[in-house]
Amino acid sequence: DMRPSVLPGLIAAAQRNGDRGIGDVALFEVSGTYEGDGADQQRRVAAGVRRGTAKLDGSGRSWAGNSGPVGVFDAKADAIAALEACGAPVDRLQLEPGGPAWYHPGRSGTIKLGPKTVLGTFGEFHPRTLDALDASGPICGFEIYVDAVPEPKAKPTRTKPRLELSPFQAVKRDFAFVVDRSVEAGTLVRAALAADKKLVTGVSVFDVFEGAALGAAKKSIAIEVSIQPVEKTLTDEDFEALAKRIVDNVNKQTGGVLRA
């Protein structure tokens, strides 16, 4: 596959997901690109795209409102994170406005190490680019030129554990708690996470409400709890027991009670 860039394929894949009803998607690929037959015209590239509201801090509903569309700052954050993973000295990087023509000129950038070494580019794709690929935005992305990243002075000493995927269906459950107005949402989130570190894989806040009906100096915090069974499909009794552990731990840590 002698491709000069991996971005068109990623954009097309993101659009295919959108056509199937999955509009918020983030995709990543590491591959070789070829601009010619010479060895100096071949390079390894790490690239990624985001579409819709698939932002770095999550998509969909949130206590602060619906997530906004992806943009140049999401692409920049992805590019910097990819460079850091490759061992690049991120504290020495220089960012210059503008990038290749497939990006929007006012919403793109080039990442350099010194005056001559280009490590990557990022930005929102130009409407003409999306039209040529029969894709609809918003879509942003980045490319990192892996071979241009200097070797780190020290090799990493830690390795990530092997990724193990559960064969069982993940489930989400919503809870709303009434707490004192002084209680921070993060404290409640940590309490819910700690209720069962094996089954609870994520907790996000999607609503914060204050009103006279809740009582003086009270507020409601609504959370979405992600549950991933690892050993078996959970029964209704299992879910009830887990929900009780979550409610009890939130009450213990924050004084919050389940909202009726």
C-alpha positions as CSV (number, residue, x, y, z in Angstrom):
1,D,0.0,0.0,0.0
2,M,2.2,2.9,-1.3
3,R,0.3,5.8,0.3
4,P,1.8,9.3,0.5
5,S,-0.4,9.9,3.6
6,V,-2.5,7.9,6.0
7,L,-4.9,10.8,6.7
8,P,-7.3,10.2,3.7
9,G,-7.9,6.6,4.8
10,L,-8.5,7.7,8.4
11,I,-10.9,10.5,7.3
12,A,-12.8,8.0,5.1
13,A,-13.0,5.5,8.0
14,A,-14.4,8.2,10.3
15,Q,-17.0,9.1,7.6
16,R,-18.0,5.5,7.3
17,N,-18.6,5.4,11.0
18,G,-20.7,8.6,10.7
19,D,-22.7,7.1,7.9
20,R,-23.6,4.2,10.2
21,G,-24.7,6.5,13.0
22,I,-21.5,6.7,14.9
23,G,-20.7,10.4,14.4
24,D,-18.4,10.8,17.3
25,V,-15.3,8.8,16.6
26,A,-11.5,9.0,17.2
27,L,-9.1,6.9,15.1
28,F,-5.4,6.3,15.1
29,E,-2.9,4.6,12.9
30,V,0.9,4.0,12.6
31,S,2.1,3.2,9.1
32,G,4.6,3.8,6.5
33,T,4.1,6.5,3.8
34,Y,5.8,6.8,0.5
35,E,6.4,9.9,-1.6
36,G,8.7,8.2,-4.0
37,D,11.1,5.3,-4.6
38,G,14.0,6.7,-2.7
39,A,14.8,5.8,0.9
40,D,14.6,9.4,1.9
41,Q,11.1,9.6,0.5
42,Q,9.7,6.9,2.8
43,R,8.9,7.5,6.5
44,R,7.0,6.2,9.4
45,V,4.0,8.2,10.4
46,A,1.7,8.2,13.4
47,A,-1.6,9.9,12.6
48,G,-5.0,10.3,14.1
49,V,-8.4,12.0,13.4
50,R,-11.3,13.0,15.5
51,R,-14.9,13.6,14.2
52,G,-18.0,15.1,15.7
53,T,-17.8,15.7,19.4
54,A,-15.2,13.0,20.1
55,K,-13.0,15.3,22.2
56,L,-10.1,14.3,24.4
57,D,-12.2,14.7,27.6
58,G,-15.1,12.7,26.2
59,S,-18.1,13.1,24.0
60,G,-21.8,13.2,24.5
61,R,-23.6,14.5,27.5
62,S,-21.9,16.3,30.4
63,W,-22.9,18.2,33.5
64,A,-21.7,21.4,31.7
65,G,-23.8,20.6,28.6
66,N,-23.3,18.8,25.4
67,S,-19.7,18.4,24.2
68,G,-18.7,20.9,21.5
69,P,-17.3,20.0,18.1
70,V,-13.7,18.8,17.8
71,G,-11.2,21.4,16.7
72,V,-7.6,22.5,16.3
73,F,-6.8,22.4,20.1
74,D,-7.9,18.7,20.2
75,A,-5.6,17.9,17.3
76,K,-2.8,19.8,18.9
77,A,-3.2,17.9,22.2
78,D,-3.2,14.6,20.4
79,A,-0.1,15.5,18.4
80,I,1.8,16.5,21.5
81,A,0.7,13.4,23.4
82,A,1.8,11.2,20.5
83,L,5.2,12.9,20.4
84,E,5.6,12.5,24.1
85,A,4.9,8.8,23.7
86,C,7.6,8.6,21.1
87,G,10.1,10.1,23.5
88,A,10.2,13.6,22.0
89,P,11.4,16.4,24.3
90,V,8.0,18.1,24.5
91,D,9.4,21.0,26.6
92,R,11.6,22.1,23.7
93,L,9.1,21.9,20.8
94,Q,8.2,25.0,18.8
95,L,4.7,25.6,17.3
96,E,4.3,27.6,14.2
97,P,0.9,28.6,12.8
98,G,-0.2,27.0,9.5
99,G,0.4,23.6,8.0
100,P,-0.1,21.7,4.7
101,A,-2.8,22.8,2.3
102,W,-5.3,20.1,3.5
103,Y,-5.7,21.9,6.8
104,H,-7.6,25.1,7.4
105,P,-5.0,27.8,7.2
106,G,-6.1,29.6,10.3
107,R,-6.8,26.5,12.3
108,S,-3.6,24.5,11.9
109,G,0.0,24.3,13.1
110,T,3.4,22.8,12.5
111,I,5.5,21.3,15.3
112,K,9.3,21.7,15.0
113,L,12.4,20.9,17.0
114,G,14.8,23.6,16.2
115,P,14.6,25.7,13.0
116,K,14.7,22.8,10.5
117,T,13.3,19.6,12.0
118,V,9.6,19.2,11.4
119,L,8.1,16.6,13.8
120,G,4.5,16.9,12.7
121,T,1.5,18.9,11.7
122,F,-2.1,19.2,13.1
123,G,-5.3,21.1,12.5
124,E,-8.9,21.2,11.3
125,F,-9.3,19.9,7.8
126,H,-10.2,22.4,5.1
127,P,-13.7,22.1,3.8
128,R,-12.3,21.6,0.3
129,T,-10.3,18.6,1.6
130,L,-13.4,17.1,3.1
131,D,-15.4,17.7,0.0
132,A,-12.8,16.0,-2.1
133,L,-13.0,12.9,0.2
134,D,-16.8,13.0,0.3
135,A,-16.7,13.6,4.0
136,S,-18.5,16.0,6.4
137,G,-17.0,17.7,9.4
138,P,-16.1,18.7,11.9
139,I,-13.0,16.6,11.5
140,C,-9.5,17.4,12.9
141,G,-6.3,15.4,12.8
142,F,-2.6,15.2,13.0
143,E,0.5,13.5,11.6
144,I,3.7,12.8,13.5
145,Y,6.9,11.9,11.6
146,V,8.3,9.2,13.9
147,D,11.6,8.9,12.2
148,A,12.3,12.6,12.8
149,V,11.9,12.2,16.6
150,P,15.4,12.0,18.2
151,E,16.2,9.0,20.3
152,P,15.4,9.7,24.0
153,K,18.5,10.0,26.2
154,A,17.0,7.5,28.7
155,K,15.1,4.4,27.8
156,P,11.7,4.0,29.5
157,T,11.9,1.5,32.4
158,R,8.2,0.8,32.8
159,T,6.1,-1.2,30.4
160,K,2.3,-1.2,30.2
161,P,0.5,-4.4,31.2
162,R,-1.0,-6.5,28.5
163,L,-4.3,-5.3,27.3
164,E,-7.1,-7.8,28.2
165,L,-10.5,-7.3,26.8
166,S,-13.6,-8.7,28.5
167,P,-15.9,-10.8,26.4
168,F,-18.9,-9.6,28.4
169,Q,-21.1,-6.6,27.5
170,A,-20.3,-3.3,29.2
171,V,-23.2,-1.6,30.9
172,K,-23.9,2.0,32.0
173,R,-26.0,3.1,35.0
174,D,-27.1,6.5,36.1
175,F,-27.3,7.8,39.7
176,A,-28.2,11.2,41.1
177,F,-27.2,12.2,44.6
178,V,-28.2,15.1,46.8
179,V,-25.2,16.5,48.6
180,D,-24.1,19.7,50.4
181,R,-23.3,22.5,48.0
182,S,-19.7,22.5,49.3
183,V,-19.1,18.9,48.0
184,E,-17.0,18.8,44.9
185,A,-18.1,16.6,42.0
186,G,-14.7,15.0,41.8
187,T,-15.0,13.8,45.4
188,L,-18.3,12.1,44.5
189,V,-16.8,10.6,41.3
190,R,-13.8,9.1,43.3
191,A,-16.2,7.6,45.8
192,A,-18.2,5.9,43.1
193,L,-15.1,4.6,41.4
194,A,-13.8,3.2,44.7
195,A,-17.0,1.3,45.4
196,D,-15.8,-1.6,43.2
197,K,-12.5,-1.2,41.5
198,K,-12.9,-4.4,39.6
199,L,-16.3,-3.7,38.0
200,V,-16.5,0.1,37.8
201,T,-14.3,1.2,35.0
202,G,-15.4,4.8,34.7
203,V,-17.6,7.5,36.2
204,S,-18.6,10.8,34.6
205,V,-20.7,13.7,35.7
206,F,-23.5,14.7,33.3
207,D,-25.7,17.0,35.4
208,V,-25.3,19.4,38.4
209,F,-28.5,21.0,39.6
210,E,-29.4,23.4,42.4
211,G,-32.9,24.3,43.4
212,A,-35.2,25.1,46.2
213,A,-36.8,21.7,46.0
214,L,-33.5,20.1,47.1
215,G,-33.3,22.1,50.4
216,A,-31.1,24.9,51.6
217,A,-27.5,24.7,50.6
218,K,-28.0,21.5,48.7
219,K,-27.3,20.4,45.1
220,S,-27.8,17.3,42.9
221,I,-24.9,15.7,41.1
222,A,-25.9,13.1,38.5
223,I,-23.3,10.6,37.3
224,E,-23.0,7.9,34.7
225,V,-21.2,4.8,35.9
226,S,-19.5,2.4,33.4
227,I,-19.6,-1.2,34.5
228,Q,-17.5,-3.9,32.8
229,P,-18.1,-7.5,33.9
230,V,-14.9,-9.5,33.8
231,E,-15.8,-13.0,34.9
232,K,-19.5,-13.5,34.0
233,T,-22.6,-11.7,32.8
234,L,-24.1,-9.8,35.8
235,T,-27.6,-10.8,37.0
236,D,-30.1,-8.3,38.3
237,E,-29.1,-9.2,41.8
238,D,-25.5,-8.5,41.0
239,F,-26.4,-5.0,39.7
240,E,-28.5,-4.3,42.8
241,A,-25.6,-5.3,45.0
242,L,-23.2,-3.2,43.1
243,A,-25.6,-0.2,43.1
244,K,-25.9,-0.5,46.9
245,R,-22.1,-0.5,47.2
246,I,-21.9,2.6,45.1
247,V,-24.7,4.4,47.0
248,D,-23.2,3.4,50.4
249,N,-19.7,4.5,49.5
250,V,-20.9,7.8,48.1
251,N,-22.8,8.4,51.3
252,K,-19.8,7.4,53.5
253,Q,-17.4,9.7,51.6
254,T,-19.6,12.7,50.8
255,G,-22.8,12.4,52.9
256,G,-24.8,12.3,49.7
257,V,-28.1,10.4,49.5
258,L,-29.7,9.0,46.4
259,R,-32.1,11.5,44.9
260,A,-35.7,10.3,44.8
